[in-house]
Amino acid sequence: MASFYKLLFLFIFVVNFFIAIVVYLLIHSWLLAIVIYIFLSISFIQGFNYLIYKSFQNHGTVFFRVFPIMHKSIERLSQKIDKLSIHRENLLKIIENIRLGVLLVNNKNEVLLSNRYIAELFGCNIEFGKSIVGGWENYKVISLFDKFLKEDFSKVEFEHKILKFDKISLTDAYILLIEDVTKEESYQKMKMTFFSNASHELKTPITNIMGYAETLLINKNIDKNNRDKFLNYIYRNALNLNNLINNILELAQIEHYKSSNKLFSRTNLVDLVVDLNINNLILNKPIKFIKEIDVDELPINDYHMKTILNNLLDNAYFYTKEGFIKLRCFCDDKYYIIEVEDTGIGIEKSQQERIFERFYKVKSKGSGLGLAIVKHLVMLYNGTIEVESKVGLGSLFRIKFPKER
């Protein structure tokens, strides 16, 4: 458009010049020819200005209508780009900090993205752009991923860990999610072992109860002495069954207390010791119960503390024929310390490592859950329990609760 106006402007000036020459040739007056030239040029310039004004006005109206729409579109696009950038940064932060190994791998098996947890799992990292097989510093990790590409397994044992692999396919790549499920697998195995042992322990008293009850039902004319003997067997097995069920429920309740405010309530030891089972039991044996309580209160739930002491003292009473059972409670700079010592039969070295296992029994007495409950309660408060024992001389159980949680 601008070039057209320039050509038109030049053309009119040339025409005006020729008109002025013609006028001069006709009347032989330079003055009149110059006046006519100036008049035509001024008229042309005014008309040209009007034409440009109208043209700009028409085109400018369209421009000023379109410009705000374009400006808003550009602004919206910029806002979307900013939001996408924020989402991308947040997503990268999440990927970097989750407890799950993440690898983004292209179709050439080159790593495009890796998070921090990958390095924790395998003890080494991988550079971006390197092969998922050859890009690791540890040859064991290289062998692991080489095996994965060949077999595409979902779960594998690696360096005392059980790792779960999940593969998500994309258009030109795939995401590899790696999770350490060692604790979950151990828990499942422990749960299966627990239910197997619990079923066995429950089956024994139930079978005895059913057998004695069936004998009483079949033999209607059984004499009073035998009937009372069978009823006594039924009662004792029912009592054992009840204790076993209570112990199993108690183990389950320990998990509940982890999120309870009752966990860190305070216990008055002096008052608690008065209510212990041992106070009534020692009347039946030549045993002296010694109490050395140098701590007034413990920041431990009173029910838990009573359960711990009753289990330890009951065991001490059962395995001690004569002598003493001593309960000591004191503290040092770092720990609250509780000791239960007896002059009983003692525990063999080979058994000392297993007595805290669930359903493990030194003798047939009890459910085999008492010391397991003690250990779990002690661990609930970040404490430790240890045993010192010599066969024929007695045992000492020592519990330490840290003062700082």
C-alpha positions, 0 to 999 in steps of 0.5 A: 500500500505504501509503495502505491502511494509513493508512485501515485505521488510521483506520477501527479507531480510529473503531470503537474510539471508537464501542465506548467510547461504547456501553459508556458508554451501557450502564453509565454509567461513563467509566472503564470506557469509557476502559479498554476504548478503550485496551485495544482501541487497544493490541491494534490497534497490536500487530496492525498492527505485526505486519502491517507487519513481515510485509508488509515482510519479504515485499516486502523479500526480493524487493527485496534479491534484485533490487537486487544484479542491478540493481546489477551490470547498471548497473555492467557498463553503466557499464564498457561506456560507459567502454570505448566512450569510450576506444575513441572517443578512441583512434579519433579520435587515430588518425584525427587522426594518420594520413597519410591525409585523412579527411572524414565527410560527411552526406547534405546534403554537410556535413562532420561530421569532418575530420582534420589531414592534410586541412589539409596536403593542401589548405593550408586546413581546413574547419569542421564543419557547413560544405558540402564544396563551399563551406566551404573558403577556397581557391577551387581546393579548392572547384572540386576538390570540386565536380568530385568531387561531379559526376564521382565520380572516383578519382584527380586531379592537383591542385597538382602532386600526384596525389590518390587518392579513396576513398568509403565509403558509410554509412547517412546519410553517407559517408567520404571518404579522400584519399591523396597518391600522387604518390611512388607514381605517380612511382615507377611511372613511373620503374620503367617508364622504367627497364625500358624503358631496361634492355630496350633496353640489354640488347637491343643486346649480346644482338643483337650476340652472336646475330648474330656467333654465327649467322655463325660457325655458318652459315659453317663454312669461315670463315678464322681471322682472321675467326673470331677477329674475330667471337669478339672481338666476341662476347666484348666484347659479353658483357663489356658485357652482364655489366657492365650486369647487374652495374650494374643489380643494384648499383642494386637492392642500394642499397635493401637497404643502407638497412636494413642495419647495414653502412651506417655501417661505417667505411672506411680511405681510405688502404688503399682508395685502394691497391686502386682501378682507376686504379692499373693504368689510368694505366700505359697513358696519360701521366697522373699520378695525384695523391692528397691524402688528409687524412682517415684514415677515413670513416663509410661502407661500404667497398664503397660508397666503393670503388664511388663512387671507381672510377666517378668515376676510371674516367670521368676516365681514359676522357675524359682523354688526358694531364695528371693525375687528382687525388683529394682527401679532406678535411673542414671543420666540417660535411662530409667532402669528396671531389673527383675532378678531371681534365684531360680533354675536359670536359662541355658545360653542357647535358649536366651536368644529365643525366649522373646520369640512368640510361642517359644516355651522353655517348659510346657507352662504358659502360652509362650507369649508373655516375654514376647509381649514384654519385648513389644511393650518395651520397644513401644517406648524405644527401650531395650531388654536383655537377660543375664542368666546361669543355669542353677543360679538364677536370671536377671532381666534388665530393661532400659527406657531412654529419658529422651524420646 
